[in-house]
Amino acid sequence: MSTTPTVLLVHGAFADATSWSGVIEELQKHGVPVIAPPNPLRGLASDAAYVASVAAQIDGPVVLVGHSYGGALITVAGVTENVVGLVYVAAYVLEEGESLGELQGRFPLSPLVSNLKEWTYPIPGGEPGVEVTIAEDAFPSVFAADVPADVTKVLAAAQRPLAASAFGETAPVAAWQTRPSWALVAGADEAINPEVERFGAKRAGATIVELEGASHAVAVSRPKEVADLIRDAVRATS
């Protein structure tokens, strides 16, 4: 069994695992084992259970890394036995019994909230569910202001929607209470108020790095800095 933790990258809403491409390249360059599975984006409980199942099947220790909504998922999935550390990247850091909506509601809302577009999707045996994406014309400024325009056009077209019900689900546990944590605050985030990121990270006792001018898509625009923080967590938990 390897003693070097495997990094498990969990993307957030309105993105997919390719958003970690630059970070993966940096980690692989330094010999860090890494995996970036797809996040179903269907709800806090079910998505966290999926992440936990992936982590549990990895041979050896795991460092969970969550971007945005993925931060809420690693907070829950992080109690999996072989998880040794948590890294939050421009992410929600929930407390036990808290929802995304409750945490956001403590602070002024970001421009994301007024730029969400609703869609519906079928649920077998029930009423259609509601999911949300970011309006394409608002996507560059809200999600990826420091990413080249031609890249943001592609990212906006390839968004993966988040089930709206995820905003109201509460975290049954908070793994940061028993696992060391690190957090990167994106200083110019327009999707999650940076104050939300700072508050959650400080409450968790995380080691915090703040990148001034970084957008919500910091893993795309600043992959080296993101990977450096992840490597700090890997070294500390090896």
N, C-alpha and C positions, 0 to 999 in steps of 0.2 A: 504494500500500500504506500502510495506517495505521501510524503510529509509536506510537499508544496501544495498549498490550496489551489483548487481549480476555481477560476473566476466564472461565475454564472451571471451573465448580463441580461437584465430584464428591461425591455423597452416599455415606454408608456403609451398613452393614447395618441392617436393621430400620426403614428409612426409604425415602423416595423423593425425587425432585427437588423436590417441593413444600415439603420441609423448608427449602429455601433461599428461600422466597417473600419473607420480610421482608428478607433480605440483598439479593436481586435488586432489590427496590423501592428500597432505599437506594442501591445502585450506579447504577441507572438515573436516580435523582434527580440524581446528580452527573455524568451523561453518560458513565459507564463502560460500554463494550460488554460484555455478559455472556451466557453460555449455560450451561444446566444440563441436560445429557443424562441419560438413565436409565443407571444402573449395573447391569449384568446380575447381579452378585452370585453368579457361578458359579465363581470361582477367580481367584487372584492373576494368573497368567500371561494368561489369556484376558481378564479384565476390564481389566488394564493395557494389553493390546494394543488393546482397543476404545477406551479413553480416548486412547491415543496416536494412533489413526486419526482420531478427531474433532479433536484438536489439530492434526494435520498438514494437515487440510483447511481450517483457518481462515487467512484471508489476513492475514498480519502476525504480530507477536509475541503470545505467549500466557502468561498467568500461571495456573498450575494451583493450584486450591484443593481440598484434600481433607479431609473430615470423617470421623473415626473410621477404619474400614477403608479409606475413600477415601484416607487419608494413605499407606497402603502402596502404593496404586495410583499416586499421583502420584510416589512415590519411584522407581518403575520407568518409568512413562510420561514422566517429566520429562526424559529424555535426548533426546526428540524435538527436532529441530533448532530449531524456532521457539519452544520454551519458554524463557522468560527468567527465570522466578522460580517459587517454590513457597511456598504458604501452607498450614500445617497447623492445623486447627481441632479441638481435643480429639481428636487423632489419633495413630495409630501412625506413628512415624518409623523405618523399618527401616534396618539396615546391609546392605551387600552380603552375600549368603549367609545372612541371618537370616530366620526365620519369625515370624509373629505369636505363635505359641505359645512360641517361645524368648524373645522380648522380654518377653512377659507373665510368663514363668516366673522372671524375675530379681527379681520383686517380689511382695508379698502379692496374692493374687487378689482381684478386685473381686466384689461381690455378683452381678454379671451371670452369672458362671460357674455358680453353683448354681441359677440361675433360667432356664436355657435349656430349651426344649421341642424335641424332635426330631420331624421329619417325614421322609417319603421322597418322592422324585420319580423318574419314569422316565428311564432313560438308554438310548437306542436301541442294541440289540445287547449290552447289558450288565446287570449287577445294578443295582437301584435305588440312586440316590444318597441321601445323608442331608443334610438342611438343618435349620437351627435358627432359631427365633424366641425372643423373651422371653415368658415366661409372662405372660398378660394382667394377672393380679392384682399382679404384681411390676413391671410396666412403668412405672407412674408414679414409684415411688421409685428404680428403677434407671436409667431413661433420661431422665426429664423432671420432676424434683422441683420445679423452679421454673417450671413451665408450668401454667396453669389446668387444674383437674381435668376440665372438660368437653372441653378440647382433647386432653388425654392419653388420654381414653377413645377418641377418634377415632383418634389416632395408634396406639394399641395394636391396634385392630381392623384398621388398614390396613397393618400391618407387612409388609415384604418380607423373606423369609428369605434367609439366607446359606448357601451350600454349606459343610458342615462341613470339607471337604477344604482350604478356603482357609486354615485355621489352621496347616496343616503345610507349605504351599508356601514356598519361600525366594525372596528377592528376588535376581534375577541382577545387578542394578546398583543404585546409590544415587545418584540424580540430584543430591542436595544436595551431593555432592562437587564438582560443577562448576556449580551454579546457586545463586544467593543464596536464602535461605529465611527465612520468618517463621513464628512459631508462637503459637497461643493455647492456654493451659492452662486448662481448666475446673476451678476449685479445689475444687468439691464433686462431681466426677464419680464416679458409682457404677457406671458401665459399664466405663470404663478407669480404672485406678488413676492419679490425677494424677501420681504419681511416674514412671509409665511415660511419660507425655507429657513431663514435664520432662526426664527422662533422654535421650530420643530427640532432643528439641529442642536441648538443650545439646550433645550429641554432634555434631549437624549444624551447630553454630555459628549457629543461627537467632537472629533478633531475636525475643525472647520477651515476650509480654504475658500476665499471669495475671489472670483474673477471679474474685475471691473469691465464693464462694457459687453459682457457675454450675454447672448440671447438664450432663450429656452433650449435651442438646438445646440447647446454647448458641446455635446459629444461629436457633432458634425463639424463645428467651426473651430474647436480647440481640442482635438483628440489627444494631443500629447499631454496637455495639462491634466485632462481627465484620467488618462492612463497612468500618469505619475502618481496621482492620489491613490488609485487602485493598487499600484505596486507598493506604495507605502503600507497599505492594509495587508497585502500579501506577505510582505517582509515581517510585519509585526505579529502575524498569526502563524508564521511557519514554525 
